[in-house]
Amino acid sequence: MSEPVPVTLVHGVRNSLVQLTHFIYGLHAIAVFIGITSSATVAGGFVFGLPSLVAVFLNYLKRSDVNGTWLESHFRWQIRTFWFTALWLVVYGLLIITIIGIPIAWILIVILGLWVGYRVIRGWVALFGERPVA
């Protein structure tokens, strides 16, 4: 008979969930990179890009597995980053519709892209430090 494989824990959480959270941050980082290197904006690439869509799907799929753990804050951080970015893109889209709002909207979209990059980096750094993101 084979012996059961021991489960590695990181601060009371299965290592596989920590690795999944790293993977999700990686998907978000890829979306930011695509936004920087393509004709899309960072925020647009983040919200409408396949990597972030897959990441948010995984967040929702595995959210119950991290409830009550230090990883719960990372999942909440990632989900909120996605939805707040989507919300602000809608607001900026409405500003672009007006002639007066075009220059302001483009400046705000750049600021939103910087904010998205900050959120991905800050969250991932906290994860590497094996601590919740606050």
C-alpha positions in Angstrom: 0.0 0.0 0.0 1.2 3.5 -0.7 1.4 6.0 2.0 -0.6 9.2 1.7 1.3 12.2 0.3 1.8 14.8 3.1 0.2 18.1 2.5 2.6 21.1 2.8 1.1 24.0 4.6 2.2 27.7 4.5 0.9 29.4 7.6 -2.0 27.0 7.8 -2.9 27.1 4.1 -2.2 24.3 1.6 0.8 25.1 -0.6 -1.2 24.4 -3.7 -3.5 27.4 -2.9 -0.5 29.6 -2.4 0.8 28.5 -5.8 -2.6 29.1 -7.4 -2.6 32.6 -6.0 0.8 33.2 -7.4 -0.5 31.9 -10.8 -3.5 34.3 -10.6 -1.2 37.3 -9.9 0.9 36.1 -12.8 -2.1 36.1 -15.1 -2.9 39.7 -14.0 0.7 40.7 -14.6 0.6 39.3 -18.1 -2.6 41.3 -18.7 -0.8 44.5 -17.5 2.2 43.7 -19.8 -0.1 43.2 -22.8 -1.7 46.5 -22.0 1.7 48.2 -21.9 3.0 46.6 -25.1 0.0 46.7 -27.3 -2.4 49.3 -28.6 -4.7 48.6 -25.7 -4.5 50.5 -22.4 -3.3 48.8 -19.3 -6.7 49.1 -17.8 -8.4 47.8 -21.0 -6.0 44.9 -21.3 -6.6 44.1 -17.6 -10.3 44.1 -17.8 -10.9 42.7 -21.3 -7.8 40.5 -21.7 -8.1 36.8 -21.5 -5.4 36.4 -18.8 -7.3 38.6 -16.3 -10.7 37.1 -17.2 -9.3 33.6 -16.5 -7.7 34.9 -13.3 -11.0 36.4 -12.0 -12.8 33.2 -13.0 -10.3 31.2 -10.9 -10.7 33.7 -8.0 -14.4 33.0 -7.9 -14.0 29.3 -8.5 -11.6 28.8 -5.6 -12.7 31.6 -3.2 -14.5 29.2 -0.9 -11.2 27.2 -0.4 -9.4 30.3 1.0 -12.3 31.6 3.2 -11.0 32.3 6.7 -7.3 32.1 5.7 -4.7 34.8 5.0 -5.2 34.1 1.3 -8.8 35.4 1.5 -7.5 38.9 1.5 -5.5 38.3 -1.7 -8.6 36.9 -3.5 -10.7 39.8 -2.3 -7.9 42.2 -3.5 -7.7 40.6 -6.9 -11.5 40.6 -7.4 -11.9 44.2 -6.3 -9.0 45.4 -8.5 -10.7 43.8 -11.5 -14.2 45.2 -10.8 -13.1 48.7 -9.7 -11.0 48.9 -12.9 -14.1 47.8 -15.0 -16.2 50.4 -13.2 -13.7 53.2 -13.8 -13.4 52.2 -17.5 -17.1 52.7 -17.9 -16.9 56.1 -16.2 -14.0 57.1 -18.4 -15.8 55.8 -21.5 -18.7 58.1 -20.7 -16.2 61.0 -20.4 -14.7 60.2 -23.8 -18.1 60.5 -25.4 -18.1 64.2 -24.6 -15.6 66.4 -26.5 -14.7 68.2 -23.2 -13.9 64.9 -21.5 -11.5 63.4 -24.0 -8.3 64.9 -22.6 -9.3 64.3 -19.0 -10.4 60.8 -19.7 -7.1 59.9 -21.4 -5.2 61.3 -18.4 -7.4 59.3 -16.0 -7.0 56.1 -18.0 -3.2 56.4 -17.7 -3.6 57.0 -13.9 -6.0 54.0 -13.7 -3.3 51.9 -15.5 -0.7 52.9 -13.0 -3.1 52.0 -10.2 -3.8 48.6 -11.7 0.0 48.0 -11.9 0.4 49.1 -8.3 -2.3 46.8 -7.1 -0.8 43.8 -8.9 2.7 44.5 -7.6 1.6 45.3 -4.0 -0.5 42.2 -3.7 2.1 39.9 -5.2 4.8 41.3 -3.0 2.6 40.6 0.1 2.0 37.1 -1.2 5.8 36.5 -1.6 6.1 37.7 2.0 3.4 35.1 3.0 1.2 37.7 4.5 -2.3 39.1 3.8 -2.6 42.1 1.7 -4.1 45.1 3.5 
